[in-house]
Amino acid sequence: QVQLVESGGGLVQVGGSLRLSCEYFGRNFRFHNYAWFRQAPGKQRELLATITSGSSTNYRQSASGRFTISRDNAKKTVFLQMNGLKTEDTAIYYCNSPSLVFQWGQGTQVTVSS
C-alpha cells in the first residue's frame, strides 16, 4: 500500500517562500501522475498543480507564476516550490494523484502572516 508523507510547511511572512515535499513510500512511483492540493479553514480542498509521469505541469490560476511543481523519480518525491506567498495561501497542503487513487497523508501546514 502506498503512503504519502508531506513536509516542509511552516510559518512565513507575506512575500516569503517555502518548498514542500511529498515523499512516496511504495512501488511504481515513476509511473504515476501527481498533484498538490490545499484546504484552508472552512473551505473545500482545492487542486493547485499537477505533474505527469513525463513531467508536464499544469496550475490553478491562483498558483500560476508563483508555484512550481516538480518531481524526482530517484528520490520518489514530489515538490512544490512556493514563492511570493500571500495570506490567502494559508492552508494545509496535501499531495495525491489527480484522480485521488492514494490514501490522503497528514498534510503539512502553511501559515502566511502579515
KOLVO-409043 format. One record per atom (N, C-alpha, C): residue in one letter; x, y, z. Coordinates in pm, whole numbers, plus 32768, in hexadecimal, padded with zeros to 4 digits. Layout:
% residues N
AXYZ ...
***
This chain:
% residues 114
Q80547F8A8000 Q800080008000 Q8059807C8000 V803380DF7FAE V808181597FA2 V806381B68017 Q80CC81F58049 Q80BE825C80AF Q810082DC807C L80BC834C808F L80F183CF8069 L8109841F80E8 V8180845C80F3 V81A284AA8169 V81CF8535813C E817E85988161 E819D8622813F E81EF866581AD S824686C18185 S8296870C81E5 S82C1879081A6 G82FC87E581F9 G8334886281C6 G82E288DD81E5 G826D88CB821F G821B893E8241 G8255898A82B6 G821589FA82D6 G82418A4B8347 G82028AD28345 L82388B2A8399 L82088BB483A4 L82668C0E8355 V822D8C5E82FD V827D8CB682A8 V82358D3B8299 Q827F8DA38282 Q82428E26826E Q82158E3881DE V81BB8E9581CB V818D8EB78143 V82068ED480EA G82048E998073 G82718EAA8014 G82DD8E40801F G82D58DF08087 G833B8D8A809C G83288D108044 S837F8CAE805A S83808C33800A S83868BB88062 L83508B4C8030 L835A8AC9806F L83678A608002 R83A889F38022 R83AE89817FC7 R83738908800E L830488D97FDB L82C288648014 L82F387E67FCF S82F78779801C S831F86F87FE7 S82B286918003 C82A486347FA9 C824785C57FBA C829385457F9A E82B384FB8001 E82FF84817FEF E82A0840B7FDF Y82BE83B97F7D Y826A83467F57 Y82AA82C87F8B F8260827D7FD8 F828F81FD800B F823F81907FC6 G828181457F72 G823E80DB7F26 G828780C57EA4 R8246807C7E4C R8284805B7DCB R824580AC7D5C N828780B17CEB N825180EA7C6F N823A81807C73 F828B81C67CC0 F827D82587CC9 F828082987C3F R82DE826F7BEB R82F882B77B6F R828782AA7B08 F822E824E7B1D F81C282387ABD F814982927AD6 H814382CF7B4A H80CC831A7B70 H80D883AF7B53 N806283EC7B42 N8057847D7B43 N803B84A97BD2 Y806385267BF3 Y805185577C7B Y801685E47C7B A7FE286087CEF A7FA5868C7CFD A7FB886BE7D8C W7FBC87417D98 W7FB687827E1A W7F2C87C07E2B F7EF687AF7EA2 F7E7687E87EC9 F7E8B883A7F47 R7E29888E7F67 R7E2C88D17FE7 R7D9E88E2801B Q7D9488ED809F Q7D12890480DD Q7D22896F8147 A7CE289E08130 A7CE28A4D8190 A7C718A3981F3 P7C7A8A75826A P7C108A6582CE P7B888A8D8297 G7B288A3582A8 G7AA08A51827D G7A898A4A81E7 K7AEC8A1B819D K7ADE8A13810C K7AF5898480DC Q7ACA896B8062 Q7ADF88E78027 Q7B7088D87FF8 R7B9B885D7FF2 R7C2088417FBD R7C2288647F29 E7C8D88A67EFD E7C9788CE7E71 E7D1A889D7E33 L7D1088807DB2 L7D8488537D66 L7DD888CC7D3D L7E5B88C57D55 L7EB389357D36 L7F07891E7CB9 A7F4288A77CAF A7FA1888E7C44 A7FAB87F97C2C T7FC687D47BB0 T7FD887487B8D T805A87367B3F I808F86BC7B47 I810686997AF9 I80F4860A7AC7 T810C85F57A48 T80FB85717A0E T8178851D7A21 S816E849F79F9 S81E3844779FF S8252847979A3 G822D84C5793F G828F850078E4 G82BA858C790B S828E85B87982 S82B2863B79BB S827086B27977 S8201869C7932 S81B0870D7903 S816187437979 T815487C77980 T8115880379F5 T809E885979CE N8047886D7A30 N7FD388C27A1E N7FB389007AA5 Y7F7C897A7AA2 Y7F6689C57B1E Y7EDD8A057B23 R7EA88A0C7B9E R7E348A5F7BB6 R7E5E8AF07BA3 Q7E028B427B77 Q7E268BCC7B58 Q7E648C147BCF S7E318BFB7C46 S7E648C407CBD S7EF28C187CDF A7F208BA67CAA A7FA78B757CC5 A80078B917C52 S7FD28BAA7BDE S80268BBD7B68 S80818C367B77 G81028C227B58 G81638C8E7B62 G81A48C9B7BEA R81678C5F7C51 R81A28C667CD7 R81CF8BDD7D08 F81868B747CE1 F81A38AED7D11 F81DE8A9A7C9F T82388A3F7CC3 T827389E37C61 T827189567C98 I823188FD7C4F I822E886F7C74 I829D88287C28 S82E087CB7C6C S8349877D7C2C S834F86F37C6D R839E869D7C34 R83A886157C6A R843785E37C59 D845D85897CB3 D84DF85467CAC D84C284B07CB6 N84C7846C7C46 N84A483DD7C45 N8506838A7C97 A858383B27C99 A85E783667CE5 A85CB836E7D7B K859A83E17DA8 K857B83F47E36 K84EA83D47E55 K849B83B57DF0 K840C83997E01 K83C9840A7E4E T83E284827E21 T83B084F87E67 T837A855D7E02 V830B859C7E28 V82CF86097DDC V82E086887E2E F830186F57DEA F831B87747E2E F82B787DF7E03 L82A588417E5A L825B88B97E36 L82AA89307E6A Q82E789797E0F Q832E89F47E33 Q82C88A657E30 M82BC8AAC7E9F M825A8B187EA9 M82A38B9A7EC5 N82948BFA7E6E N82D18C7E7E7C N82658CE87E83 G828A8D5D7EB6 G822A8DCA7EBC G81AD8DA67F0A L81BF8D667F7C L814C8D357FC7 L80F48DA77FFA K80728D8B7FFC K800D8DEA8028 K7FC28DB0809F T7F7F8E0580EA T7F348DD3815E T7ECB8D6D8134 E7E928D7D80BE E7E2D8D20808F E7E658C978067 D7EE98C87806A D7F268C058053 D7F2A8BB180D2 T7F028BEA8141 T7EFE8BA081BF T7E9C8B2C81B4 A7ECF8AB381CB A7E7E8A3981BA A7ED389C181E1 I7E92894F81E4 I7ED988D081EC I7EEC889E815D Y7F668879813C Y7F88884E80B5 Y7F9C87B780B1 Y7F62877A804B Y7F6486E9803A Y7F9286C67FAD C7FC9864E7FA0 C7FE1861A7F1A C7F90859A7F07 N7F79857A7E8B N7F3085017E65 N7F3F84F57DCE S7EFF84967D93 S7EF684957D03 S7E7F84ED7CDC P7E7C85207C62 P7E0885737C39 P7D8485287C42 S7D8A84A67C33 S7D0E84567C3B S7CF9841B7CC6 L7D4A84477D27 L7D3784237DB5 L7D3B838D7DCD V7D9F834C7D90 V7DA382BA7DA1 V7DE882917E22 F7E2D82F07E62 F7E7682CE7EDB F7E2B82FD7F58 Q7E4A82BF7FC7 Q7E1582EE8047 Q7E5783738069 W7E0883CF809E W7E3E845280C2 W7EA384468134 G7F0E8496812A G7F6C84A08198 G7F39850381FF Q7F928526825B Q7F6A858282C6 Q7F718614829B G7FB2862D822B G7FC186B581FA G802C87018246 T804987788216 T80A987CF8258 T806E885C825E Q8074889782D5 Q8034891882EC Q808D898A82B9 V805289E1826B V80948A5C823F V80468AD28276 T808B8B2782BE T804D8B9F82F6 T809C8C1982C7 V80558C748286 V80948CEE8253 V80608D6382A4 S80BA8DA882E5 S80918E16833D S80B48E9C82FF S80658F008323 S807E8F8682F1 S80C78FD98359 
***
